[in-house]
Amino acid sequence: MLSGIKVIEIGQVLSAPYAGAVFSDFGAEVIKIEKPGGGDDARQMGHPFRDGASMEFQDVNRGKRSVVIDLKSDAGRAQLFALLEHADILIHNLKPGVPAKLGIDGAALTARFPRLIYCEMSSFGHRGPRQFQPGYESLLQAFSGLINMTGERDGAPSRMGASLVDQGTSMWTVIGALVALHRRSQTGRGGVINTSLFETALFWGSHHIHAQVNEGRPSRRYGTGHPNLVPYQAFPTADGLLMIAVGNDRLFRKLTAAMEKPAWADDPRFATNPLRLTNRDTLVALISEALAQHPRAEWVRRFEAVGVPAAPVNSIGDVINEEQFKAIDILRPLDNADYKLMGLPVSFDGVRPPAAGRAPKLGEHTEAYLGGSAAGKNR
């Protein structure tokens, strides 16, 4: 799909490497620039899995080419410039301020290579008093308010379990780069794409920010619940947690019928969602008491029969054994590897892009790209 597109990635750990992995799975040629003496720090983030590198590294660097370049040296920067002569996109998440010191900032490189799409991924954004500060997933979850809005109402705040900020920033970077490619097809020029962990985190928390700014309603924690819908949370049953998602009054009426509590649908405390929000604690207690009387599978059967969205709160071990997980075929084997990784969550005409292949060993392709033609080889 993106065959013929060449991406240079100067990435560490997750955000830039994950963006590079998306491009790789879409068929682009991705050349990963790694520093001498160890390469990407993610190679050591966890126990060695294959070729001395962690599972985390294998995941977000699949299908790439590893080229070792010392960007602190004049010779190293000359090697990078040679690669950029034939590149469409550059992605980096270098520490803010470092690209300018090295002479590889957006202004310098897009002046030298006018067709280059330069993607800069920072922690706090490209302007403001914190623009030169480094940051990581947990730090930006904390600073943006995401941690404070996550967790049980009367408990401590909690970090989100997935790296939504890093990987979300990766996705915005890919989206921005693809839009810039389209713009370049019209104008002939590239440009600078700025994304940041902070902006992504703020965007994910936008509903809470809107409530604070526009309604004066401070954010609070709801556990598995929803700030604007009731009942919309996990409830205990006789043998496990069950997530129920009642998004409107019609579904609430179906829920009450399936629970054999039809009077609740016309109760003046619960008849509409605004009323249920006002009386959230009372209704949640009533539903919890009723659901505890039967096993989870029984409730799932009842709710699915009438079209009420409900699902078990699965562990990872549970979900990988679900028939639906197997049916969508998202866990894919890699070429030349004896393990599987998650494919991209998108299909084209019903077909998911194939996994790009294993991650490279450190410097595996240095000779191919720098010892001969800097343009390298297409896959």
FIVODREN-229816 format. One record per residue (C-alpha): residue in one letter; chain; y, x, z. Coordinates in steps of 0.5 Angstrom, whole numbers. Layout:
<recs>
> A_A_Y_X_Z
...
</recs>
This chain:
<recs>
> M_A_0_0_0
> L_A_5_6_2
> S_A_1_11_-3
> G_A_6_16_-5
> I_A_11_15_1
> K_A_11_22_5
> V_A_13_21_12
> I_A_15_28_16
> E_A_14_26_24
> I_A_17_31_29
> G_A_13_27_35
> Q_A_11_27_42
> V_A_7_23_46
> L_A_7_16_44
> S_A_13_13_41
> A_A_14_17_35
> P_A_7_18_34
> Y_A_5_11_34
> A_A_10_10_29
> G_A_7_15_25
> A_A_0_12_26
> V_A_3_5_23
> F_A_5_9_17
> S_A_-1_13_16
> D_A_-6_6_17
> F_A_-1_3_11
> G_A_-3_9_7
> A_A_3_14_7
> E_A_2_21_8
> V_A_4_23_15
> I_A_5_30_16
> K_A_6_32_24
> I_A_10_38_26
> E_A_7_41_32
> K_A_10_46_36
> P_A_6_53_37
> G_A_2_54_43
> G_A_-1_47_44
> G_A_3_42_40
> D_A_4_35_42
> D_A_3_34_49
> A_A_-1_28_48
> R_A_-7_33_46
> Q_A_-7_34_54
> M_A_-6_27_57
> G_A_-13_26_59
> H_A_-19_29_59
> P_A_-21_32_52
> F_A_-25_27_48
> R_A_-26_30_41
> D_A_-23_37_39
> G_A_-20_39_45
> A_A_-15_33_45
> S_A_-15_26_49
> M_A_-17_19_47
> E_A_-9_18_47
> F_A_-8_23_42
> Q_A_-14_21_37
> D_A_-11_14_37
> V_A_-4_15_35
> N_A_-5_21_31
> R_A_-10_18_26
> G_A_-10_20_19
> K_A_-5_25_20
> R_A_-4_32_17
> S_A_-2_37_23
> V_A_3_43_21
> V_A_5_48_26
> I_A_12_50_25
> D_A_17_53_30
> L_A_23_49_29
> K_A_27_54_34
> S_A_27_60_29
> D_A_31_60_22
> A_A_24_61_19
> G_A_21_55_22
> R_A_27_51_20
> A_A_27_53_13
> Q_A_19_51_13
> L_A_22_44_15
> F_A_27_44_10
> A_A_22_45_4
> L_A_17_40_7
> L_A_23_35_7
> E_A_25_36_-1
> H_A_19_32_-2
> A_A_20_27_4
> D_A_22_20_4
> I_A_22_19_11
> L_A_23_23_18
> I_A_21_20_25
> H_A_23_24_31
> N_A_23_23_38
> L_A_26_29_40
> K_A_30_30_47
> P_A_37_28_45
> G_A_42_33_43
> V_A_36_38_41
> P_A_37_36_34
> A_A_44_38_33
> K_A_43_44_37
> L_A_37_46_31
> G_A_42_43_26
> I_A_37_38_24
> D_A_41_32_26
> G_A_42_26_22
> A_A_48_27_19
> A_A_46_34_17
> L_A_39_33_14
> T_A_42_26_10
> A_A_48_30_7
> R_A_43_36_5
> F_A_37_31_3
> P_A_41_24_1
> R_A_35_20_-1
> L_A_32_22_6
> I_A_31_16_11
> Y_A_32_19_18
> C_A_29_15_24
> E_A_32_18_31
> M_A_28_15_37
> S_A_32_16_43
> S_A_31_14_50
> F_A_38_10_52
> G_A_41_9_45
> H_A_46_13_41
> R_A_52_12_44
> G_A_54_11_52
> P_A_54_15_58
> R_A_47_16_58
> Q_A_46_17_51
> F_A_43_25_52
> Q_A_39_23_58
> P_A_31_23_57
> G_A_27_18_59
> Y_A_20_15_59
> E_A_16_8_59
> S_A_16_7_66
> L_A_23_9_67
> L_A_26_5_62
> Q_A_22_-1_64
> A_A_25_0_71
> F_A_32_1_68
> S_A_32_-5_64
> G_A_30_-10_69
> L_A_23_-11_66
> I_A_19_-8_72
> N_A_24_-13_77
> M_A_22_-19_73
> T_A_14_-17_73
> G_A_10_-19_78
> E_A_8_-24_84
> R_A_14_-28_86
> D_A_13_-26_93
> G_A_10_-19_92
> A_A_13_-12_89
> P_A_15_-11_82
> S_A_10_-9_78
> R_A_10_-4_71
> M_A_8_-8_65
> G_A_0_-6_64
> A_A_1_-4_56
> S_A_7_1_54
> L_A_11_-5_50
> V_A_17_-1_50
> D_A_15_5_47
> Q_A_10_2_42
> G_A_16_-4_41
> T_A_21_2_39
> S_A_15_5_34
> M_A_15_-2_31
> W_A_23_-3_30
> T_A_23_4_27
> V_A_18_2_22
> I_A_21_-4_21
> G_A_28_-1_20
> A_A_25_5_15
> L_A_22_0_11
> V_A_28_-4_10
> A_A_32_3_9
> L_A_27_4_3
> H_A_28_-2_0
> R_A_36_-1_1
> R_A_35_6_-2
> S_A_31_3_-8
> Q_A_38_-1_-10
> T_A_43_5_-8
> G_A_39_11_-9
> R_A_41_13_-2
> G_A_37_14_5
> G_A_41_14_12
> V_A_40_14_19
> I_A_36_9_23
> N_A_37_9_30
> T_A_32_6_35
> S_A_31_7_43
> L_A_27_5_49
> F_A_33_2_52
> E_A_35_-3_47
> T_A_27_-5_46
> A_A_26_-6_53
> L_A_33_-11_53
> F_A_30_-14_47
> W_A_24_-16_51
> G_A_28_-19_57
> S_A_33_-23_53
> H_A_31_-29_55
> H_A_32_-27_63
> I_A_39_-24_60
> H_A_41_-30_57
> A_A_40_-34_63
> Q_A_44_-29_67
> V_A_49_-28_63
> N_A_50_-36_60
> E_A_47_-40_66
> G_A_49_-35_72
> R_A_41_-36_73
> P_A_39_-29_76
> S_A_32_-27_74
> R_A_26_-28_78
> R_A_19_-26_78
> Y_A_14_-32_76
> G_A_7_-28_76
> T_A_3_-31_71
> G_A_8_-36_70
> H_A_13_-38_65
> P_A_21_-39_67
> N_A_22_-45_63
> L_A_15_-49_63
> V_A_11_-52_68
> P_A_5_-52_68
> Y_A_4_-45_65
> Q_A_0_-40_69
> A_A_-6_-38_71
> F_A_-10_-42_76
> P_A_-16_-41_81
> T_A_-22_-45_79
> A_A_-29_-45_83
> D_A_-31_-38_80
> G_A_-25_-35_76
> L_A_-18_-35_74
> L_A_-16_-40_68
> M_A_-9_-39_64
> I_A_-6_-46_62
> A_A_-1_-47_57
> V_A_3_-53_57
> G_A_9_-53_53
> N_A_11_-60_53
> D_A_10_-67_56
> R_A_5_-69_51
> L_A_0_-63_53
> F_A_2_-65_60
> R_A_-1_-72_59
> K_A_-7_-69_56
> L_A_-8_-64_62
> T_A_-8_-70_67
> A_A_-12_-74_63
> A_A_-17_-68_63
> M_A_-17_-67_70
> E_A_-18_-74_72
> K_A_-11_-75_75
> P_A_-7_-79_70
> A_A_-2_-82_75
> W_A_1_-75_75
> A_A_4_-76_68
> D_A_8_-82_70
> D_A_10_-79_77
> P_A_18_-79_78
> R_A_17_-72_80
> F_A_13_-69_74
> A_A_14_-74_68
> T_A_18_-69_64
> N_A_19_-61_64
> P_A_25_-61_67
> L_A_23_-65_73
> R_A_16_-61_73
> L_A_21_-54_74
> T_A_25_-57_80
> N_A_18_-59_83
> R_A_14_-53_81
> D_A_11_-51_87
> T_A_9_-58_89
> L_A_5_-59_82
> V_A_2_-52_82
> A_A_-1_-53_89
> L_A_-4_-60_87
> I_A_-7_-57_80
> S_A_-9_-51_84
> E_A_-13_-55_89
> A_A_-16_-60_83
> L_A_-18_-54_79
> A_A_-22_-50_85
> Q_A_-27_-56_85
> H_A_-30_-54_78
> P_A_-33_-48_75
> R_A_-28_-45_70
> A_A_-33_-46_64
> E_A_-32_-53_65
> W_A_-25_-54_65
> V_A_-25_-50_59
> R_A_-29_-55_56
> R_A_-25_-61_58
> F_A_-19_-58_56
> E_A_-21_-55_49
> A_A_-24_-62_48
> V_A_-17_-66_48
> G_A_-13_-60_45
> V_A_-10_-57_52
> P_A_-9_-49_51
> A_A_-13_-46_56
> A_A_-17_-39_56
> P_A_-20_-35_62
> V_A_-17_-29_65
> N_A_-21_-24_62
> S_A_-22_-16_63
> I_A_-23_-11_58
> G_A_-30_-12_58
> D_A_-30_-19_58
> V_A_-26_-19_51
> I_A_-29_-14_47
> N_A_-36_-18_48
> E_A_-32_-25_46
> E_A_-34_-28_39
> Q_A_-27_-28_37
> F_A_-26_-21_38
> K_A_-32_-19_34
> A_A_-30_-24_28
> I_A_-23_-21_27
> D_A_-26_-14_26
> I_A_-20_-11_29
> L_A_-24_-5_32
> R_A_-25_0_26
> P_A_-30_6_25
> L_A_-26_12_22
> D_A_-28_16_17
> N_A_-31_23_19
> A_A_-31_20_26
> D_A_-36_18_31
> Y_A_-32_13_35
> K_A_-28_7_34
> L_A_-20_5_34
> M_A_-16_-1_34
> G_A_-14_-3_27
> L_A_-7_-6_25
> P_A_-6_-13_27
> V_A_-4_-15_20
> S_A_-8_-17_14
> F_A_-6_-17_7
> D_A_-9_-23_3
> G_A_-14_-23_9
> V_A_-16_-16_9
> R_A_-14_-11_14
> P_A_-12_-4_12
> P_A_-17_1_13
> A_A_-17_6_19
> A_A_-14_12_16
> G_A_-19_17_19
> R_A_-19_22_25
> A_A_-13_26_28
> P_A_-12_33_26
> K_A_-14_39_30
> L_A_-8_43_32
> G_A_-5_46_26
> E_A_-11_44_21
> H_A_-6_43_15
> T_A_-1_49_16
> E_A_-4_53_11
> A_A_-5_47_6
> Y_A_3_46_6
> L_A_6_52_8
> G_A_1_57_5
> G_A_1_54_-2
> S_A_6_48_-4
> A_A_10_46_1
> A_A_10_39_-2
> G_A_3_39_0
> K_A_-3_34_-3
> N_A_-3_27_-3
> R_A_-9_23_0
</recs>
